[in-house]
Amino acid sequence: MTIETFKEKAQTMRPMLLATAVRIVGEKAEAEDIVQDALLRLWQLRDEPIQNVEGMARVVVQHLSYDAVRRRHDCISIEKAEDMTEVLPSEGLDDEGERMMALVRQLPTLQQTVLRLRHVEGMEMKEMAELIGVTEVWVRQSLSRARRRLMEQYGKVKS
């Protein structure tokens, strides 16, 4: 691939790659760096027979973005998960919200973490699975168990 051809492809792909990176990392400046790094890596592969350059570029950006998120969170170990549960929001909640937060704090640490990542951080199942180092099925099951347990406990407290 010539440098002119690469520049043209890079220019047309950049908005799509940037949108992908921003969606994952959440910060435009960091996403710009990720896209630049991805384009550099693609340039280094210019002599390889890549059939779908756009698809390859998107995969590279996704992987670099998830790596950036992992580095930011240092992957979650059980010990770190215990620290994360203390960051659950409780300021400005009414009595009902306070009761719910008290019930959340009674859940096992990993269930608290999964709830926090999903409902406070707004992470997708796939992102949570990659961050924690488990399968999406495990994340869904843990989230379901945590919600079910909260509903059961909330019903007992309310009665």
TORLUM-640942 format. One line per 4 residues: number of its first residue (from 1); for each residue x, y, z of C-alpha. Coordinates in steps of 0.2 Angstrom, whole numbers, m for minus. Layout:
BEGIN
NUM	X,Y,Z; ...
***
This chain:
BEGIN
1	0,0,0; 7,17,m5; 7,31,8; m6,41,m2
5	m18,26,m2; m15,24,17; m18,42,20; m35,42,10
9	m41,26,19; m35,33,36; m44,49,33; m61,40,29
13	m59,28,43; m54,41,56; m72,46,61; m78,28,63
17	m63,23,73; m64,39,84; m82,35,88; m78,17,92
21	m64,22,104; m74,36,112; m88,24,116; m76,12,125
25	m65,24,134; m76,39,136; m64,53,133; m60,61,117
29	m42,65,120; m38,47,125; m48,40,110; m38,52,98
33	m22,44,105; m29,26,103; m34,30,85; m17,37,81
37	m9,22,88; m20,10,79; m16,19,62; 2,18,66
41	0,m1,69; m10,m3,53; 4,7,43; 17,m6,50
45	6,m20,42; 4,m11,25; 14,m25,16; 2,m39,24
49	m13,m45,13; m27,m38,23; m44,m40,14; m54,m29,25
53	m43,m14,31; m58,m5,40; m63,m21,49; m45,m24,55
57	m44,m5,60; m59,m7,70; m53,m22,79; m36,m14,83
61	m45,1,90; m57,m10,101; m42,m20,108; m32,m4,111
65	m47,4,119; m51,m11,131; m33,m11,135; m33,7,140
69	m49,4,151; m40,m11,159; m25,m1,163; m36,13,171
73	m45,0,182; m30,m11,185; m41,m26,182; m52,m30,196
77	m46,m42,209; m56,m48,224; m46,m36,235; m49,m21,224
81	m68,m26,222; m70,m24,241; m63,m6,239; m75,m2,225
85	m90,m6,235; m86,8,246; m88,20,232; m106,17,229
89	m116,33,229; m126,36,245; m126,55,246; m142,64,243
93	m153,48,243; m170,47,252; m174,34,265; m179,21,252
97	m162,24,243; m153,23,259; m161,6,263; m157,0,246
101	m139,5,248; m138,m4,264; m145,m20,256; m132,m18,242
105	m118,m17,255; m124,m34,262; m121,m43,245; m105,m53,242
109	m91,m42,235; m91,m48,217; m110,m45,216; m108,m27,223
113	m95,m24,210; m105,m31,196; m120,m20,201; m109,m5,203
117	m100,m7,186; m117,m10,177; m128,3,186; m116,17,192
121	m102,15,178; m114,11,165; m103,m3,158; m109,m16,145
125	m109,m35,149; m95,m38,137; m84,m24,145; m87,m30,162
129	m82,m48,157; m66,m42,150; m62,m31,164; m65,m44,178
133	m58,m58,167; m73,m69,166; m86,m74,153; m102,m63,149
137	m112,m78,155; m104,m76,172; m107,m58,173; m126,m60,168
141	m128,m73,181; m120,m63,195; m130,m48,190; m146,m58,190
145	m142,m66,207; m138,m49,214; m154,m41,208; m164,m56,214
149	m156,m55,231; m159,m37,232; m177,m39,227; m180,m52,240
153	m171,m43,254; m180,m26,249; m197,m35,251; m192,m41,268
157	m186,m24,274; m202,m15,267; m214,m27,275
***
